[in-house]
Amino acid sequence: MDLNGKVALVTGGAVRVGKAIALALAEAGADIAFSYNSSANAAVAMAAEIEALGRRALAFQADQSQAQQVTALVDATIGRFGRLDVLVNSASLWRRTPWDALDEAAWDQLIDINLKGPFLCARAAAPHLAAHGAGAIVNIVDLSAYVPFPNCLPHSVAKAGLLNMTYALAMELAPAVRVNAVAPGSVLPPPDYTDRQIAATAHRTLLKRWGSPEDVAQAVVFLAQADYITGAVLPVDGGERLCVR
């Protein structure tokens, strides 16, 4: 897919990895709609960055675990741009949930945002992605889709489910819509990481260093453009998944 003149919707596109993805797609020629939840100021600044690249931007506040808000997000995108070619399911919620403290409310929240949300977005976007015969969905999972993270049961279950949903959607939506996933490793340290934790994480990769949000963004752009790839997952982890934890 040539992204020039196309329209991409990036969930969670105002900050962190989602922001890098949205900017990379804009640099490749796409107009960008992106959702945010609570980062209103960042969303305004992000829209200005996209427009500075010569592309059109739409920032839309939405809770992706709510079907009506997801429908409104997709409808607003179509209303503004008239089409939709790429959906990137990037929005995610991460927090530690030790087993002894895990309750139903935490389980529901993490599963709803990290697994149900991408399903709702795909369901709402699919008819528009298929309308031109060559749409694309890219889901953002992480390494917990392969091996669960300690003290992150619902997050890990959701990401594993999203990986499997990538395969299932690739079958369900073919041939008009390609569906792939990117599995980032260590590309952006959590705000509370110490220097020691940052160094230990780098040592746990084959390349002995951290990646960057831009590494993930490059992979997303590649999969959006790669017309003969569907049902695939692309790890962007410096080989971390191969190292013994």
C-alpha positions as CSV (number, residue, x, y, z in Angstrom):
1,M,0.0,0.0,0.0
2,D,1.3,3.4,-1.0
3,L,0.4,5.6,2.1
4,N,0.4,8.8,0.2
5,G,-3.1,10.2,0.4
6,K,-4.3,7.4,2.6
7,V,-5.9,7.7,6.1
8,A,-4.7,6.0,9.2
9,L,-6.4,5.7,12.6
10,V,-4.0,5.2,15.5
11,T,-5.5,4.5,18.9
12,G,-3.5,5.9,21.8
13,G,-1.7,8.1,19.3
14,A,-1.1,11.2,21.5
15,V,1.8,9.9,23.6
16,R,4.7,7.4,23.8
17,V,4.8,4.6,21.2
18,G,1.5,5.5,19.7
19,K,2.7,9.0,19.0
20,A,5.8,7.7,17.2
21,I,3.6,5.4,15.1
22,A,1.2,8.2,14.1
23,L,4.1,10.5,13.2
24,A,5.8,7.9,11.1
25,L,2.6,7.2,9.2
26,A,2.2,10.9,8.6
27,E,5.8,11.2,7.3
28,A,5.0,8.3,4.9
29,G,2.1,10.4,3.5
30,A,-1.0,9.5,5.4
31,D,-3.5,11.8,7.1
32,I,-3.9,10.8,10.7
33,A,-6.8,10.3,13.0
34,F,-5.8,9.3,16.5
35,S,-7.6,8.6,19.8
36,Y,-6.6,9.6,23.3
37,N,-8.2,9.0,26.7
38,S,-6.9,11.6,29.2
39,S,-3.9,13.2,27.4
40,A,-5.9,16.2,26.0
41,N,-3.0,18.7,26.0
42,A,-0.6,16.1,24.4
43,A,-3.3,15.4,21.8
44,V,-3.5,19.1,20.8
45,A,0.3,19.3,20.5
46,M,0.4,16.0,18.5
47,A,-2.2,17.3,16.0
48,A,0.0,20.3,15.5
49,E,3.0,18.1,14.8
50,I,1.1,16.1,12.2
51,E,-0.1,19.3,10.5
52,A,3.4,20.7,10.5
53,L,4.3,17.7,8.3
54,G,1.8,18.8,5.8
55,R,-0.8,16.2,6.7
56,R,-4.3,16.5,8.1
57,A,-5.0,15.5,11.7
58,L,-8.0,14.6,13.8
59,A,-7.7,14.1,17.6
60,F,-10.7,12.3,19.2
61,Q,-11.2,11.4,22.9
62,A,-12.5,7.9,23.3
63,D,-12.5,5.0,25.7
64,Q,-11.9,2.1,23.4
65,S,-13.5,-0.4,25.8
66,Q,-16.9,1.3,25.1
67,A,-18.5,0.3,21.8
68,Q,-20.5,3.5,21.3
69,Q,-17.3,5.6,21.7
70,V,-15.4,3.4,19.3
71,T,-18.2,3.8,16.7
72,A,-18.1,7.6,17.2
73,L,-14.3,7.6,16.7
74,V,-14.6,5.7,13.4
75,D,-17.5,7.8,12.3
76,A,-15.6,11.0,13.0
77,T,-12.7,9.7,11.0
78,I,-14.9,9.0,8.0
79,G,-16.7,12.3,8.4
80,R,-13.4,14.2,8.4
81,F,-11.4,12.3,5.8
82,G,-14.0,10.4,3.8
83,R,-12.1,7.1,4.0
84,L,-10.0,4.8,6.2
85,D,-7.2,2.6,5.0
86,V,-5.1,1.7,8.1
87,L,-6.0,0.9,11.7
88,V,-3.3,0.6,14.3
89,N,-4.5,-0.8,17.6
90,S,-1.8,0.8,19.8
91,A,-3.8,2.0,22.9
92,S,-3.1,-0.1,25.9
93,L,-3.2,-0.1,29.7
94,W,-0.3,-1.6,31.7
95,R,0.1,-2.0,35.4
96,R,1.3,-4.7,37.7
97,T,-1.4,-6.9,39.2
98,P,0.2,-9.3,41.8
99,W,-1.9,-12.5,42.1
100,D,-2.7,-12.0,45.8
101,A,-4.1,-8.5,45.1
102,L,-5.8,-9.2,41.7
103,D,-9.5,-8.6,41.8
104,E,-12.4,-8.8,39.3
105,A,-12.4,-5.1,38.7
106,A,-8.7,-5.0,37.7
107,W,-9.1,-8.1,35.5
108,D,-12.1,-6.6,33.7
109,Q,-10.5,-3.2,33.2
110,L,-7.3,-4.6,31.7
111,I,-9.0,-7.2,29.5
112,D,-11.6,-4.6,28.3
113,I,-9.0,-2.0,27.3
114,N,-6.3,-4.3,26.0
115,L,-8.3,-7.0,24.3
116,K,-12.0,-6.0,23.9
117,G,-11.0,-2.5,22.7
118,P,-9.0,-3.7,19.7
119,F,-11.8,-6.0,18.8
120,L,-14.3,-3.2,18.9
121,C,-12.0,-1.0,16.8
122,A,-11.5,-3.7,14.2
123,R,-15.2,-4.4,14.1
124,A,-16.1,-0.8,13.6
125,A,-13.3,-0.1,11.1
126,A,-13.4,-3.3,9.0
127,P,-16.2,-2.2,6.5
128,H,-14.3,1.0,5.7
129,L,-10.9,-0.7,5.5
130,A,-12.4,-3.2,3.0
131,A,-14.2,-0.6,0.9
132,H,-11.2,0.1,-1.3
133,G,-10.1,-3.6,-1.4
134,A,-6.7,-3.1,0.3
135,G,-7.0,-2.1,4.0
136,A,-4.6,-3.0,6.8
137,I,-4.8,-3.5,10.6
138,V,-1.7,-3.6,12.7
139,N,-2.1,-4.7,16.3
140,I,0.5,-3.8,19.0
141,V,1.2,-6.7,21.3
142,D,4.3,-7.2,23.4
143,L,6.6,-10.1,24.6
144,S,4.0,-11.2,27.2
145,A,2.0,-12.6,24.3
146,Y,4.7,-15.3,24.1
147,V,5.8,-15.6,27.8
148,P,3.7,-14.1,30.6
149,F,5.2,-11.2,32.5
150,P,5.4,-11.9,36.3
151,N,2.7,-10.1,38.3
152,C,0.9,-9.1,35.1
153,L,-1.7,-11.9,34.6
154,P,-4.5,-10.0,32.9
155,H,-2.2,-7.9,30.8
156,S,-0.4,-11.0,29.6
157,V,-3.6,-12.9,28.9
158,A,-4.9,-9.9,26.9
159,K,-1.8,-9.6,24.8
160,A,-1.8,-13.3,24.0
161,G,-5.4,-13.0,23.1
162,L,-4.7,-10.0,20.8
163,L,-1.9,-12.0,19.1
164,N,-4.3,-14.9,18.4
165,M,-7.0,-12.4,17.3
166,T,-4.5,-11.1,14.8
167,Y,-4.4,-14.5,13.2
168,A,-8.1,-14.9,13.4
169,L,-8.9,-11.5,11.9
170,A,-6.4,-12.1,9.1
171,M,-8.5,-15.1,8.1
172,E,-11.9,-13.4,8.7
173,L,-11.1,-10.2,6.8
174,A,-9.1,-11.6,3.8
175,P,-8.6,-10.8,1.1
176,A,-9.7,-7.1,1.3
177,V,-8.0,-6.4,4.7
178,R,-4.5,-7.6,5.8
179,V,-4.0,-8.0,9.6
180,N,-0.6,-8.2,11.3
181,A,1.0,-7.5,14.6
182,V,4.1,-5.9,16.0
183,A,5.6,-7.2,19.3
184,P,7.8,-4.6,20.8
185,G,10.4,-5.5,23.5
186,S,12.2,-2.9,25.6
187,V,11.8,0.4,23.6
188,L,10.6,2.8,26.3
189,P,11.5,2.6,30.0
190,P,8.6,3.0,32.5
191,P,8.9,6.4,34.3
192,D,9.8,4.7,37.6
193,Y,12.7,2.6,36.3
194,T,16.1,3.1,38.0
195,D,19.4,3.3,36.1
196,R,20.1,-0.2,37.3
197,Q,16.8,-1.6,36.0
198,I,17.4,0.1,32.6
199,A,20.9,-1.4,32.4
200,A,19.7,-4.9,33.4
201,T,16.9,-4.8,30.8
202,A,19.4,-3.8,28.1
203,H,21.6,-6.8,29.1
204,R,18.7,-9.1,28.7
205,T,18.6,-8.5,24.9
206,L,20.9,-10.0,22.3
207,L,21.8,-6.5,21.1
208,K,22.6,-5.4,24.6
209,R,20.7,-2.1,24.3
210,W,17.2,-0.6,24.3
211,G,15.3,0.1,21.2
212,S,13.1,3.1,20.6
213,P,9.5,4.0,19.8
214,E,10.7,4.9,16.3
215,D,11.8,1.2,15.8
216,V,8.3,0.1,16.5
217,A,6.9,2.8,14.2
218,Q,9.1,1.7,11.3
219,A,7.8,-1.8,11.7
220,V,4.2,-0.6,11.6
221,V,4.8,1.4,8.5
222,F,6.5,-1.6,6.8
223,L,3.5,-3.8,7.6
224,A,1.0,-1.2,6.4
225,Q,2.9,-1.0,3.1
226,A,3.7,-4.7,2.7
227,D,0.9,-5.9,0.4
228,Y,1.7,-9.6,0.6
229,I,2.0,-10.0,4.3
230,T,-0.9,-10.9,6.5
231,G,-1.4,-13.0,9.6
232,A,2.2,-12.3,10.7
233,V,3.8,-11.0,13.9
234,L,7.0,-9.0,13.7
235,P,9.1,-8.9,17.0
236,V,10.9,-5.6,17.5
237,D,12.8,-6.6,20.6
238,G,16.6,-6.8,20.0
239,G,16.3,-10.6,20.4
240,E,15.0,-10.3,24.0
241,R,12.4,-13.0,23.4
242,L,15.3,-15.5,22.9
243,C,17.1,-14.7,26.2
244,V,16.5,-16.7,29.3
245,R,14.8,-14.6,31.9
